[in-house]
Amino acid sequence: MGTYTKKHDYRADAIVTPIAVCEATTFAEGRNMPKIFHSQKAIWDTGATNTLISRKVVDFLNLSPYNNVLVSDNKGVTKAETYLVHVVLPTKDMVSNIEAILTDNEDYDVLIGMDIINLGEFLFSNKNGKSEFTFTV
């Protein structure tokens, strides 16, 4: 269990942290380690039910679709592919077997949704015009 804290000397308009993602696999002795996607562009969103990954992540890891789901947003309902991944949080904790939904948004590599956020303690403050984010697993 770990804790990650990020402080800003200004009022941040988004929570952006580093992240690592790999294909969901079983780690076993004698087995090759999976390819890992490292990013500094993971955004945390308490309004998102699920974690999202970009096409950039899918292509880099050469992931195969796991499932199809219906996604509802302010544009309506669309069908999207999902991918089964392990996510290493900035706390250094790994969350296994996350069914991440493909997004066409290129502003971030990974969007951390409530399926991961609800596994820990999430704190965000904008006290005195300075932002502080802490996540503890």
C-alpha positions in Angstrom: 0.0 0.0 0.0 1.3 3.4 -1.0 0.6 7.1 -1.0 1.1 9.6 -3.7 0.9 13.4 -3.2 1.2 16.1 -5.8 1.2 19.8 -4.9 0.7 22.9 -7.0 1.4 26.5 -6.1 -1.7 27.4 -8.1 -5.3 26.2 -8.5 -5.0 23.2 -10.7 -7.8 22.6 -13.3 -7.1 18.8 -13.6 -5.4 16.0 -11.7 -2.6 14.7 -13.9 -0.1 12.0 -12.7 2.3 9.4 -14.1 0.9 5.9 -14.8 2.1 2.6 -16.2 -0.1 0.1 -18.1 0.5 -3.4 -19.4 -1.5 -6.2 -20.9 -3.3 -8.2 -18.2 -1.1 -11.3 -17.8 -0.1 -13.8 -15.2 3.4 -13.0 -13.8 5.3 -16.2 -13.4 8.9 -17.3 -13.2 10.4 -18.0 -16.5 7.8 -16.0 -18.4 8.7 -12.8 -20.2 7.7 -9.6 -18.7 5.0 -7.8 -20.7 5.6 -4.6 -22.6 4.9 -1.6 -20.3 3.4 1.8 -21.4 4.7 4.6 -19.2 2.9 7.9 -19.3 3.0 11.3 -17.5 -0.6 12.0 -18.9 -3.0 10.1 -16.7 -6.0 12.2 -15.7 -8.2 11.4 -12.7 -11.9 11.8 -13.1 -14.4 11.1 -10.3 -17.2 11.6 -12.8 -16.1 8.6 -14.9 -17.4 5.2 -13.9 -14.7 3.3 -15.7 -11.0 3.7 -16.7 -10.4 4.7 -20.3 -7.3 4.2 -22.4 -6.3 5.9 -25.6 -5.6 4.3 -29.0 -1.9 5.3 -28.4 -1.8 2.9 -25.4 -3.6 0.1 -27.3 -1.3 0.3 -30.3 1.9 0.5 -28.2 1.0 -2.6 -26.2 -0.6 -4.3 -29.3 -3.7 -5.2 -27.2 -6.5 -7.3 -28.5 -10.1 -6.3 -27.7 -11.6 -8.0 -24.6 -15.2 -7.0 -24.9 -17.6 -4.4 -26.3 -19.7 -2.1 -24.2 -22.2 0.7 -24.6 -20.8 4.1 -23.5 -23.1 7.0 -22.6 -21.7 10.6 -22.5 -22.9 14.1 -23.4 -22.9 13.1 -27.1 -25.2 10.1 -26.7 -24.7 6.3 -26.6 -21.9 4.6 -28.6 -20.4 1.2 -28.8 -16.7 0.9 -27.6 -14.1 -1.8 -27.3 -12.6 -2.7 -23.9 -9.2 -4.1 -23.1 -8.0 -6.0 -20.1 -5.0 -4.4 -18.5 -3.0 -4.1 -15.3 -2.5 -0.5 -14.1 0.4 0.7 -12.0 -0.6 3.8 -10.1 1.7 6.6 -9.0 1.6 5.0 -5.5 3.5 2.0 -7.1 0.5 -0.2 -6.4 -0.7 -2.4 -9.2 -4.4 -2.8 -9.9 -5.0 -6.0 -11.9 -7.5 -6.9 -14.6 -9.0 -3.6 -15.2 -11.5 -3.6 -18.1 -10.5 -0.3 -19.7 -12.6 1.3 -22.4 -11.1 2.7 -25.6 -11.4 6.4 -25.9 -10.8 8.6 -28.9 -9.7 11.5 -26.7 -6.0 12.3 -27.4 -5.6 14.8 -24.5 -4.5 12.0 -22.2 -3.2 8.5 -22.4 -5.3 7.1 -19.5 -8.3 8.4 -17.6 -8.6 6.9 -14.1 -12.2 6.4 -13.3 -14.1 5.3 -10.2 -13.4 1.6 -10.8 -9.9 2.4 -9.6 -10.5 5.5 -7.4 -12.9 3.7 -5.1 -10.0 1.2 -4.2 -8.3 3.9 -2.1 -8.6 7.2 -0.3 -8.8 10.2 -2.7 -8.2 13.7 -1.4 -8.2 16.9 -3.4 -7.9 20.4 -1.9 -7.8 23.9 -3.4 -7.0 25.7 -0.1 -5.6 29.3 -0.4 -5.4 29.0 -4.2 -3.0 26.1 -4.1 -4.0 22.6 -5.1 -3.0 19.3 -3.5 -3.9 15.8 -4.5 -3.3 12.7 -2.4 -4.2 9.1 -3.2 -3.6 6.3 -0.8 -4.2 2.6 -1.5 
